[in-house]
Amino acid sequence: MELVILSGKGGTGKTSLVGSLASLAEKKVLVDCDVDAADLHLIMKTKTGPAHDFICGSKARVIQDKCMICGICSGYCRFGAIKNEPDSEARFGEKFWIDQYACEGCGVCTHFCPEDAIELIDNVSGQWYISETAYGPLVHARLGIAQGNSGRMVSLLRKEAAQIMEKNKFDLTIIDGPPGIGCPVIASVTGAGYVMIVTEPSISAFHDMERLLQLTRHFNIPTGICINKFDINTDMTARIEKFAGDTGIEILGKIAYDPGFTRAQVQGMPMIEYADTAVTGQIKQLWEKLQNNLMSAGKKAAGRKETVIKLN
């Protein structure tokens, strides 16, 4: 079973809650799918594992010994990636080179170069890791600057986590999802067993929660809502609760605002390990309800699978 925790916007406290749920859950693997700005490892007492290159696409590179400075390539590049500058050490006193941040790897320059002086090389988009934490294995990554294809990296992380889960006979994968509703989020939720949306009582968070619910409905994924910092705007909290009631979405829990979350982050640990307060009690109640919903979702999924097998 994969539990995906999303928020839509940043700052709702999603990762902090994931850390606490990871402390409460047993026999699980953790995945940080926010590859553009992964930070779950910062509160998990993490021993980072070896880095693995994530190869995605290609980039062009000028072979300086072959280049005759004709400039044909720059005329065909539609991304402005091919640069020309004086170089006293170059054999013609100038050189062409390719801006790796601007290059899209389309290969047009390699096709039209009359000297075969441009080649396509594998593009390392980032690194991914399988690390050890105090709460179990964590699969996470770091996408490179100006690199795309974060959705493909998310799919890779989920695949690695599934292998760890199968090998260790774990019951659960907890996924700290990326923000928004774009490709990385879709790659995080597709085929998942349950989604929890962490929202807060603000207009922007409410709007993002609505968009996420449209997404999970599209993929027919059971979804519940957790309202974090619910007491900072009780009117907005009431609006979220009314919306949930009108649309049949379960409110899994409400977590009060507590500055202890920030202090726990500074100490590099989940809130539930940092202090025993009313908030930690609310988190435990949230986890109890989540466990029941995960079990129910798992039984329904197994029933659908059995029906399909019988029909076939």
N, C-alpha and C positions, 0 to 999 in steps of 0.2 A: 504493500500500500504506500502510495506517495501522497504526502500532505504538503501542499504548496501554500505558502503564506505570502500574500501580496498586500500592497498598500496604495498603488496608484501614484501618490505623491510622496516625496521624501519628508522625513521629519515626524512621521506619525508614531514612531517607536516600534516599527515592525521587527527590525533586527534585534532590538533589546528583548522583545517578547520571544523571538525564536531562540535566543540564548537560554532563556529561562525554561522554555518547553523542552529544549535539548537536555537540560539538567534533570527534568522530571521523567522523560521518556526512557525506556529501556530497549535494548536490542535494536538500535537504529543507526543509520548512517546520515550524516549531515551534508547538505549541498548548498553552496552559496552561488546562486545563478545571477547575481548582480555583477557580471564580469567587468563592467565598465568602472565600478567603484566598490569592489568587494571589501567588506569590513567585518564580517561575522567572526573571522579568525582573531580579531582584536580583543574579543571578550570571551574567548574559549580556552585560554591557557594553551596555546597552540605550539606544537613542535612541527615547524614547516618541513614537509617532505621534499624530495628532489624535484627540480623543475623539469617539465616536459614541454618541448616546443609545440605550439599549435600552428600547423602549416595550413594556410588558406590562400589560394590564388597564387598569382605570380606578379613579379615586378620586373621592369626592363632595366638593363644595365649596359652601359657603353663599354666595349672592349677597346681601351685607348690605343693599343698597339695596332689595331686595324682601322680605326677611325681616320678618314681623310678630310674631315672638317667641311664636308660638302653642304651640310645643313638641310638635306632633303627630309630627314626625319622630323625636324621641328615644324616643317610645313604641314605635315600630316597629323601631328599631335593635336587633339582637340581639348586637351586638359591643361595645356601650358606647362607640362612636366619637363620638357627638354630645355635645358639652359645652355647658354654659351657665355664664356668669360675668358679674359686673357689669362695665360698661364706661362710664365717664363720658362718653366721646366718641361712643358709639352713640346713635342717635336715641331709643331707649326706655330708655337707661340700663343696658342689658344686651345681651348678644348670644349667639347660638348659633354654634358653630364645630365643625369636624370634625377629630378627631385622625387625621392621615394614617397613623400607624403602626398604628392599630386598625381603620381602615376596610378592608373587604373588597371594596368596589366592587360590591356586589350590586344597588344601584339602588333598593332599597325606599323609601328616604327621598325620592328624586326622584319616585317614583310617587305617594306619598301627600301630598306637600307641596301645600296648596291654593293657594299663591301662586306656584308654579313658581320658588321661591327657592333651589333646590338643583340643581346641574348635575354631570354626570359629566365629568371631564377625563382625558386620557391620563396614565397613570402611568409616570414615568421610573424604572425599576427599577435602573438602573446605567448604566455606560459600558463600551464595548468599544473596543479599539485594534488597529491593525496597526502594529507597531513594527519597527525595524531593530536587529539585534544583530550582534555580531562573527561570529556563526555562522549567519546567515540570518534571514529574516523570522519574527517571532513574533506570533501572534494571541493576545490575552489580554483580560481584562475585570476589572471591579470591580463586584460586586453591591452595591447600596445596603443600608443598615442596615434590618434587619427585612423585607427583601424576599424573596419566594418566587420560584418559577418558574426556579430555577437550571438545571433540566434544559433548558428552552427556550433559555436563554442558551448553554449548552454546545452545543446543536444548531446555533445560529447561528455560533458560533466554528468548528465543524467545517466548516460550509458555506463560510465565508469562506476557510478554509485550503484546501479542495478547489479553489476558484477560483484561488487563488494557485499551487497545485501544477500545475493544468492550464495556466495562463498561462505559467509559467516552465519547463514540461516537467520538473518535479521528479519523483523516483522515490519519495519517502518523506515521510510526515507522522509526526512524533514527538509524541505526546500525553502530557502530564503530567496524569494523571487525578486526580479528587477522591477524598477518603477515603470509607469506608463501602461500602454496596452499594445505596444508594437511587437515586432518580430521576437525579441528576447522573451517577452511575457508569453506569447503564443507557444514558443518552444518550451517554456517552463511548465505550462499547464496541459498541453496536449497529451491525452491518455492518463492524466493523473486521477487519483481516486477521490480527492477532496481538496477544496480550496477554502482557506480562511482569509477574509479581507480585513485588514487592520485599518480602521479609519479613526478620525478625530472630529470633534464638533466644530468644524469650520466649513465655509462655503466651498472652498477648493477641494477639500478632502471628500465632501459629500458628492460633488460632481464626479470626481475620479472613482469613487465607490460605485456610482451608477454605471459608469462606462465599463468597469471591471465586471459587474454583474451581467451586463449585456454580453460580454465576452464569454463568461463561464456558462451562461444559458445557451449560447451558440454551440458550445462543445458539450453541452449536457453534463456538466460536472457539478455534483452536489456542493453547495456553497453556504457558508455561514459568515457572520459579521462579529467582529470584536471592536467595541468602541473604547479606544485608549484616551486617557486624560478627559474622561467624560464630564468631570465636574468643573472644567474651566469655562463651559458654556452650556448650561443646562437646557436652555431653550433650543439650541441646535441639537443637543443630544435627544431631546423629545421629538424633534423633527425626523431624526434618523430612525428612531424607534417606530414612529408612525409609518414611515416609508417601508420599513422592514415588515411591519404587520400587514400593510396593504398589499405588499408584493409576495408575502409568504416566505420571506427569508428569516431564518432564525438568528436572533441575537445570542451569540455564544457566551458573551461575558462583557462586563464593563470594568475597566481598570481606571482607578483614580490617578490624578497627577501626583507624582512623588519625586522630589529632587534627588532622592536616593538613586534613581536610574542613572543620572549623570555621574554621581560619585562611584557607582559600581563600574561604569564604563572606564573611568579614570584608573580604577584598580584592575581593569582587565578581566572582569568576571560578570556573570549574569546576575541580575537583580536578586533572583531567588536564593542565590548563594551568598549574597552580600549582607542581607538583613532579613529579619523576621518581623514583618509589618502587616498592616491590613492589606496592602497592595499584594504582598506575596501570597496571602490567603486568597485574594481574588484571582491570581494567576493559577493557583492550584485548582480552584473551582472551574476555571476556564479549561484546564487540561482534562479534568474529569468529564466535562461535557464533550470535549473534542474526542476523547477516547470512545465514548458511546457512539458518537456520530461516525467515526472511522470504522467501527465494528459494523454498524448498520450499512454503511456504504459498501464495505467489503462483501457483506452477505448478498446485497442486491446485485453487485457486479458479478459475483460467482453464480447467482441465479440466472442472470442474462447469458453468461457464457455457457452454462449447462443447457439452456434453451436453444441456443444457436447450434450446439453440438448435436442435440436431438433432431433439430430440423434438418441438419445436413445428413 
